[in-house]
């Protein structure tokens, strides 16, 4: 089971990441110029970007208890994740991939070239 604090630790470990309040005062994590993850209410869930709408649909079909969407995200490569249903490794993978898709290319390219990567 993952928590908001787990998301925060992973997100803030990524280059250029910072936290900012988003809709309804909920936390979101960003790099300039965009959000790459956040926590939403109603229902509470982690918001992450995926590579395509098709990938989103595959995730939801593979595990609808963990992955879902709302009409707000229809047509967008954004998936909602129930934190109670993911472990630390899966959480890290989801947040890092979302960051990689949304961060400026210079940040993600530098991370990919870092020793040990």
N, C-alpha and C positions, 0 to 999 in steps of 0.2 A: 504494500500500500504506500503510495507516494503522497506527499503533502505539499502545500503551497511553499513552505520553507525549502523543500527539496528542489522545487522548480526554481526558486529564487537563487539558490546556491549554484545550480547548473547554469542558469541564464547569465548570472553576473560573472561567471568564470570565462565567458566568451569575449573575445576581443571587441572593444568598442561598445559593449552592452551597458545599458543603464536602465534603472527602473523609473517608471512614471505612472501616476494614477491615470486610469483610463475611465471608461464608461462606469458611472455610478460609484466612482472612487475605488474601483477594483484595481489591483496591480497589473501592469503590463511591462514587458521588457522589450527594449528597442535598441536599434543602432540608428545612426542618422542615415537615412531619413525616415525609417519605417519601423513599425511594430513587428516583432517576430514571434511573440508569444504573450499570452495573458490568461488571467483567471476571470471567468464570467460567472454571473449569478443566473439562476432560474433557467435551467438547473445549473448548479455549480459544476464547472468543468474547465479543463485546460484547453486553450485555443492554440492550435499550431497550423502552420502552412505545410502542404505536401506538394510534390512535384506536379501533380495534375489532378483534374477532377476524377479521372479514371482511377488513379491511385487512392484517392479519397473513398470512392465507391467500393474498391477492393478491400480496403481496411474495414469499412463498415460491414460489408458482407462477411468478412472473415471472422469478425468478433463484435457483433452488434451490442453486446453487453458492455464493451469497453469504448468503442468508437461510435459516434453518432453525429448528427447534424441537426440544424433547425432551418426553417425557411429563410432566415436571414442570410445564411451561407450558401443557399442554392446557387449552383453555377460557378462557385468559387472553389479553388483548391485549398480549402480550410476544413479541418476536421476537429471535432470536439472529443475530448478524452476524459473519461471518468477516472479521476486520480486514485480512487479506491481500488481500481482494477489493474493498475500497472505497477511493475516493480522498478527498482532504481535503474537497471540497465536499459529497459525499454523507454523509461522517461528520458534518460540522457540522450538516447538515440533520436527520439522525437523532437526534443528541444534543439539539439545541435543541428539536425537536418533542417528544421524550420529556420534557424539562424542562418545557415548556409544559403538557403533559398532567398532570404530577405536582406541579408547584410550586403553592404557595398562589396563589389568584387575584390577590391584591394584588400579588405579585411579577410575574406575567406581564402583568397589566394595565399596571403601571408601565413595563415594558419596551416594550410595544406603543405606549405614548404618548411614548416617548423620541424626541428629535429624530433625524431620519435614518432612522426606522423606517417 
